[in-house]
């Protein structure tokens, strides 16, 4: 009976200590893991967005408004590292700039989540080291470079150039024009390309150590599509 009572006292004391510690000001401060940001700019069609970020998950959507809306957050597994992520969003002339710097190089402990709405016709250029890009309903000159980057691109038209070292690239086009160009290079990852079955396309696919699965044969003509990987696979199919 004495042993049971002693065990109860030990457990109760330990629980009380944990409760007191987690309510200390310093502990609460370390639990702060996220900081939000938001910017809005007036913008006309065919203006520019430039993104330069070492890390981040970016969602970019075209809409029928004359403005650019940028919302998101920076987060960290360790609250104090939030101060090591510096985000600068400005507009100069016809270009919106998104730049981030990470001063503490423990990159796996921090992340940036960013959602961008912009006019349908926008030119976009991005340099993102690690993360993902989801893009939908954009027409313009689009260039995406990255090291380890997953891309999900839907309803993209104009001129698209993608160059990544690793990750998965998925492109779905819904419209096609003879002046449209899509050039995708993914060194160590897979590429998936989809279009309506009636699309007229000039497709060139090249896999050095990977394999190419052309599940649907598109009729020649229209947009130019170049798909290249060294160690991944390429899938070509209708929607």
C-alpha positions as a Markdown table, in Angstrom:
| # | Residue | x | y | z |
|---|---|---|---|---|
| 1 | Unk | 0.0 | 0.0 | 0.0 |
| 2 | Unk | 2.9 | 2.3 | 0.9 |
| 3 | Unk | 4.5 | 1.6 | -2.5 |
| 4 | Unk | 1.4 | 2.5 | -4.4 |
| 5 | Unk | 1.0 | 5.7 | -2.4 |
| 6 | Unk | 4.6 | 6.6 | -3.1 |
| 7 | Unk | 4.2 | 6.0 | -6.8 |
| 8 | Unk | 1.1 | 8.2 | -6.9 |
| 9 | Unk | 3.0 | 11.0 | -5.2 |
| 10 | Unk | 5.9 | 10.8 | -7.7 |
| 11 | Unk | 3.6 | 10.8 | -10.7 |
| 12 | Unk | 1.6 | 13.7 | -9.4 |
| 13 | Unk | 4.7 | 15.7 | -8.6 |
| 14 | Unk | 6.1 | 15.1 | -12.1 |
| 15 | Unk | 2.9 | 16.2 | -13.8 |
| 16 | Unk | 2.8 | 19.3 | -11.7 |
| 17 | Unk | 6.3 | 20.2 | -12.7 |
| 18 | Unk | 5.5 | 19.8 | -16.4 |
| 19 | Unk | 2.4 | 22.0 | -16.1 |
| 20 | Unk | 4.4 | 24.7 | -14.4 |
| 21 | Unk | 7.2 | 24.6 | -16.9 |
| 22 | Unk | 5.0 | 24.7 | -20.0 |
| 23 | Unk | 3.3 | 27.8 | -18.6 |
| 24 | Unk | 6.6 | 29.7 | -18.2 |
| 25 | Unk | 6.9 | 32.8 | -20.5 |
| 26 | Unk | 10.1 | 31.4 | -22.2 |
| 27 | Unk | 8.4 | 28.1 | -23.0 |
| 28 | Unk | 5.4 | 29.8 | -24.6 |
| 29 | Unk | 7.7 | 32.0 | -26.7 |
| 30 | Unk | 9.5 | 28.9 | -28.1 |
| 31 | Unk | 6.1 | 27.5 | -29.2 |
| 32 | Unk | 5.6 | 30.4 | -31.6 |
| 33 | Unk | 6.3 | 28.6 | -34.9 |
| 34 | Unk | 4.5 | 30.7 | -37.5 |
| 35 | Unk | 4.4 | 34.3 | -38.7 |
| 36 | Unk | 2.0 | 35.5 | -41.5 |
| 37 | Unk | 2.6 | 38.0 | -44.3 |
| 38 | Unk | 0.4 | 39.7 | -46.8 |
| 39 | Unk | 0.9 | 42.2 | -49.7 |
| 40 | Unk | -1.3 | 43.7 | -52.4 |
| 41 | Unk | -0.3 | 45.6 | -55.5 |
| 42 | Unk | -2.2 | 47.1 | -58.4 |
| 43 | Unk | -1.2 | 45.3 | -61.5 |
| 44 | Unk | -2.2 | 45.2 | -65.2 |
| 45 | Unk | -2.1 | 42.1 | -67.5 |
| 46 | Unk | 1.4 | 41.1 | -68.9 |
| 47 | Unk | 3.3 | 42.5 | -65.9 |
| 48 | Unk | 5.9 | 40.5 | -64.1 |
| 49 | Unk | 6.5 | 38.5 | -60.9 |
| 50 | Unk | 10.1 | 37.5 | -59.9 |
| 51 | Unk | 10.5 | 34.9 | -57.1 |
| 52 | Unk | 13.9 | 34.2 | -55.5 |
| 53 | Unk | 13.8 | 31.8 | -52.5 |
| 54 | Unk | 16.0 | 29.1 | -51.1 |
| 55 | Unk | 13.0 | 27.2 | -49.9 |
| 56 | Unk | 9.2 | 27.3 | -50.1 |
| 57 | Unk | 5.9 | 26.0 | -51.2 |
| 58 | Unk | 4.3 | 28.4 | -53.7 |
| 59 | Unk | 0.8 | 28.4 | -55.1 |
| 60 | Unk | 0.2 | 30.8 | -58.1 |
| 61 | Unk | -3.3 | 31.2 | -59.6 |
| 62 | Unk | -4.5 | 33.5 | -62.3 |
| 63 | Unk | -7.7 | 35.5 | -61.8 |
| 64 | Unk | -9.7 | 38.2 | -63.5 |
| 65 | Unk | -8.5 | 41.2 | -61.4 |
| 66 | Unk | -6.0 | 43.9 | -61.9 |
| 67 | Unk | -4.0 | 43.3 | -58.8 |
| 68 | Unk | -1.5 | 40.9 | -57.3 |
| 69 | Unk | -2.3 | 39.4 | -53.9 |
| 70 | Unk | 0.5 | 37.7 | -52.0 |
| 71 | Unk | -0.4 | 35.9 | -48.7 |
| 72 | Unk | 1.5 | 33.3 | -46.7 |
| 73 | Unk | 3.5 | 32.4 | -43.7 |
| 74 | Unk | 7.0 | 31.5 | -42.6 |
| 75 | Unk | 7.3 | 28.7 | -40.1 |
| 76 | Unk | 9.9 | 26.8 | -38.1 |
| 77 | Unk | 10.1 | 23.7 | -36.0 |
| 78 | Unk | 12.0 | 25.9 | -33.5 |
| 79 | Unk | 10.3 | 29.2 | -32.9 |
| 80 | Unk | 13.5 | 31.2 | -32.5 |
| 81 | Unk | 14.5 | 30.4 | -36.1 |
| 82 | Unk | 11.7 | 32.5 | -37.4 |
| 83 | Unk | 13.9 | 35.5 | -37.0 |
| 84 | Unk | 16.4 | 33.9 | -39.4 |
| 85 | Unk | 13.9 | 34.0 | -42.3 |
| 86 | Unk | 13.8 | 37.4 | -44.0 |
| 87 | Unk | 11.1 | 38.0 | -46.6 |
| 88 | Unk | 11.0 | 41.1 | -48.8 |
| 89 | Unk | 8.0 | 41.8 | -51.1 |
| 90 | Unk | 8.1 | 45.0 | -53.2 |
| 91 | Unk | 6.9 | 46.3 | -56.5 |
| 92 | Unk | 9.2 | 48.3 | -58.8 |
| 93 | Unk | 7.7 | 49.6 | -62.1 |
| 94 | Unk | 5.8 | 46.7 | -63.7 |
| 95 | Unk | 7.5 | 43.9 | -61.6 |
| 96 | Unk | 6.7 | 42.4 | -58.2 |
| 97 | Unk | 9.7 | 41.0 | -56.4 |
| 98 | Unk | 9.5 | 38.2 | -53.8 |
| 99 | Unk | 12.9 | 37.6 | -52.1 |
| 100 | Unk | 13.7 | 35.5 | -49.1 |
| 101 | Unk | 16.9 | 35.1 | -47.2 |
| 102 | Unk | 17.7 | 32.4 | -44.6 |
| 103 | Unk | 20.5 | 33.5 | -42.3 |
| 104 | Unk | 20.6 | 30.3 | -40.2 |
| 105 | Unk | 21.4 | 27.5 | -42.6 |
| 106 | Unk | 19.4 | 24.8 | -40.8 |
| 107 | Unk | 17.0 | 24.8 | -43.7 |
| 108 | Unk | 15.2 | 21.6 | -42.8 |
| 109 | Unk | 13.8 | 23.4 | -39.7 |
| 110 | Unk | 12.2 | 26.2 | -41.6 |
| 111 | Unk | 9.7 | 26.7 | -44.4 |
| 112 | Unk | 7.8 | 29.3 | -46.4 |
| 113 | Unk | 4.2 | 28.8 | -47.6 |
| 114 | Unk | 3.1 | 31.4 | -50.2 |
| 115 | Unk | -0.1 | 31.9 | -52.1 |
| 116 | Unk | -0.2 | 34.3 | -55.0 |
| 117 | Unk | -3.1 | 35.5 | -57.1 |
| 118 | Unk | -2.3 | 37.5 | -60.2 |
| 119 | Unk | -3.9 | 38.5 | -63.6 |
| 120 | Unk | -4.3 | 35.6 | -66.0 |
| 121 | Unk | -1.7 | 37.1 | -68.3 |
| 122 | Unk | 1.5 | 37.4 | -66.2 |
| 123 | Unk | 5.1 | 36.8 | -66.8 |
| 124 | Unk | 6.7 | 34.7 | -64.0 |
| 125 | Unk | 10.3 | 33.9 | -63.3 |
| 126 | Unk | 11.3 | 31.9 | -60.2 |
| 127 | Unk | 14.5 | 30.5 | -58.6 |
| 128 | Unk | 13.5 | 28.2 | -55.8 |
| 129 | Unk | 16.0 | 25.8 | -54.3 |
| 130 | Unk | 13.8 | 23.3 | -52.5 |
| 131 | Unk | 10.0 | 23.0 | -52.2 |
| 132 | Unk | 7.1 | 23.0 | -54.6 |
| 133 | Unk | 5.2 | 25.1 | -57.1 |
| 134 | Unk | 1.5 | 24.8 | -58.0 |
| 135 | Unk | 0.5 | 27.0 | -60.9 |
| 136 | Unk | -2.9 | 27.3 | -62.5 |
| 137 | Unk | -4.5 | 29.4 | -65.3 |
| 138 | Unk | -1.5 | 31.5 | -66.3 |
| 139 | Unk | -0.6 | 32.8 | -69.7 |
| 140 | Unk | 2.8 | 34.4 | -70.3 |
| 141 | Unk | 6.5 | 33.9 | -70.4 |
| 142 | Unk | 7.2 | 31.5 | -67.5 |
| 143 | Unk | 10.6 | 30.3 | -66.3 |
| 144 | Unk | 11.1 | 28.0 | -63.3 |
| 145 | Unk | 14.5 | 26.9 | -62.0 |
| 146 | Unk | 15.1 | 24.8 | -59.0 |
| 147 | Unk | 17.2 | 22.0 | -57.3 |
| 148 | Unk | 14.7 | 19.7 | -55.6 |
| 149 | Unk | 11.3 | 21.0 | -56.7 |
| 150 | Unk | 7.9 | 19.4 | -57.3 |
| 151 | Unk | 5.8 | 21.1 | -59.9 |
| 152 | Unk | 2.1 | 20.8 | -60.6 |
| 153 | Unk | 1.2 | 23.1 | -63.6 |
| 154 | Unk | -2.3 | 23.2 | -65.0 |
| 155 | Unk | -3.8 | 25.3 | -67.8 |
| 156 | Unk | -0.5 | 27.0 | -68.6 |
| 157 | Unk | 0.0 | 28.7 | -72.0 |
| 158 | Unk | 2.5 | 30.9 | -73.7 |
| 159 | Unk | 6.2 | 30.1 | -73.3 |
| 160 | Unk | 7.2 | 27.8 | -70.4 |
| 161 | Unk | 10.8 | 26.8 | -69.6 |
| 162 | Unk | 11.4 | 24.5 | -66.6 |
| 163 | Unk | 14.8 | 23.3 | -65.4 |
| 164 | Unk | 15.1 | 21.3 | -62.2 |
| 165 | Unk | 17.6 | 18.8 | -60.8 |
| 166 | Unk | 15.2 | 16.6 | -58.9 |
| 167 | Unk | 11.5 | 16.3 | -58.1 |
| 168 | Unk | 8.4 | 15.5 | -60.1 |
| 169 | Unk | 7.1 | 17.8 | -62.9 |
| 170 | Unk | 3.4 | 17.5 | -63.9 |
| 171 | Unk | 2.1 | 19.7 | -66.8 |
| 172 | Unk | -1.5 | 19.8 | -68.0 |
| 173 | Unk | -2.4 | 22.0 | -70.9 |
| 174 | Unk | -6.0 | 22.7 | -71.8 |
| 175 | Unk | -5.5 | 25.0 | -74.8 |
| 176 | Unk | -2.8 | 25.0 | -77.5 |
| 177 | Unk | -1.5 | 27.5 | -80.0 |
| 178 | Unk | 1.1 | 27.1 | -82.7 |
| 179 | Unk | 3.2 | 29.9 | -81.0 |
| 180 | Unk | 3.2 | 28.2 | -77.6 |
| 181 | Unk | 6.4 | 26.5 | -76.4 |
| 182 | Unk | 6.9 | 24.1 | -73.5 |
| 183 | Unk | 10.4 | 23.1 | -72.6 |
| 184 | Unk | 10.9 | 20.9 | -69.5 |
| 185 | Unk | 14.2 | 19.5 | -68.3 |
| 186 | Unk | 14.3 | 17.3 | -65.1 |
| 187 | Unk | 17.7 | 15.7 | -64.5 |
| 188 | Unk | 16.8 | 13.1 | -61.8 |
| 189 | Unk | 13.0 | 13.2 | -61.7 |
| 190 | Unk | 9.9 | 12.2 | -63.6 |
| 191 | Unk | 7.9 | 14.3 | -66.1 |
| 192 | Unk | 4.2 | 13.8 | -66.8 |
| 193 | Unk | 2.5 | 15.6 | -69.6 |
| 194 | Unk | -1.2 | 15.7 | -70.3 |
| 195 | Unk | -3.4 | 17.4 | -72.9 |
| 196 | Unk | -6.8 | 17.0 | -74.5 |
| 197 | Unk | -6.8 | 14.0 | -76.9 |
| 198 | Unk | -7.6 | 16.3 | -79.9 |
| 199 | Unk | -4.7 | 18.6 | -79.2 |
| 200 | Unk | -2.2 | 19.3 | -82.1 |
| 201 | Unk | 1.3 | 19.1 | -80.7 |
| 202 | Unk | 4.9 | 18.7 | -81.8 |
| 203 | Unk | 6.3 | 16.6 | -79.0 |
| 204 | Unk | 10.0 | 15.7 | -78.6 |
| 205 | Unk | 10.7 | 13.4 | -75.6 |
| 206 | Unk | 14.2 | 12.3 | -74.6 |
| 207 | Unk | 15.2 | 10.0 | -71.7 |
| 208 | Unk | 18.9 | 9.1 | -71.3 |
| 209 | Unk | 18.7 | 6.5 | -68.5 |
| 210 | Unk | 15.0 | 6.8 | -68.0 |
| 211 | Unk | 12.1 | 5.4 | -70.0 |
| 212 | Unk | 9.4 | 7.1 | -72.1 |
| 213 | Unk | 5.7 | 5.9 | -72.0 |
| 214 | Unk | 3.7 | 7.6 | -74.8 |
| 215 | Unk | 0.2 | 6.4 | -73.9 |
| 216 | Unk | -1.5 | 8.6 | -76.4 |
| 217 | Unk | -0.3 | 9.7 | -79.8 |
| 218 | Unk | -1.1 | 13.3 | -80.5 |
| 219 | Unk | -1.5 | 14.6 | -84.0 |
| 220 | Unk | 1.3 | 16.8 | -85.3 |
| 221 | Unk | 1.0 | 20.6 | -85.4 |
| 222 | Unk | 0.3 | 23.4 | -82.9 |
| 223 | Unk | 2.4 | 23.9 | -79.8 |
| 224 | Unk | 6.0 | 22.7 | -79.4 |
| 225 | Unk | 6.7 | 20.4 | -76.4 |
| 226 | Unk | 10.2 | 19.3 | -75.4 |
| 227 | Unk | 10.5 | 16.9 | -72.5 |
| 228 | Unk | 13.9 | 15.6 | -71.3 |
| 229 | Unk | 15.1 | 13.6 | -68.3 |
| 230 | Unk | 18.3 | 11.7 | -67.5 |
| 231 | Unk | 17.3 | 9.4 | -64.7 |
| 232 | Unk | 13.6 | 9.6 | -64.5 |
| 233 | Unk | 10.7 | 8.5 | -66.7 |
| 234 | Unk | 8.4 | 10.5 | -69.0 |
| 235 | Unk | 4.7 | 9.9 | -69.3 |
| 236 | Unk | 2.7 | 11.4 | -72.2 |
| 237 | Unk | -1.1 | 10.9 | -72.2 |
| 238 | Unk | -4.4 | 12.5 | -72.9 |
| 239 | Unk | -6.5 | 14.0 | -70.1 |
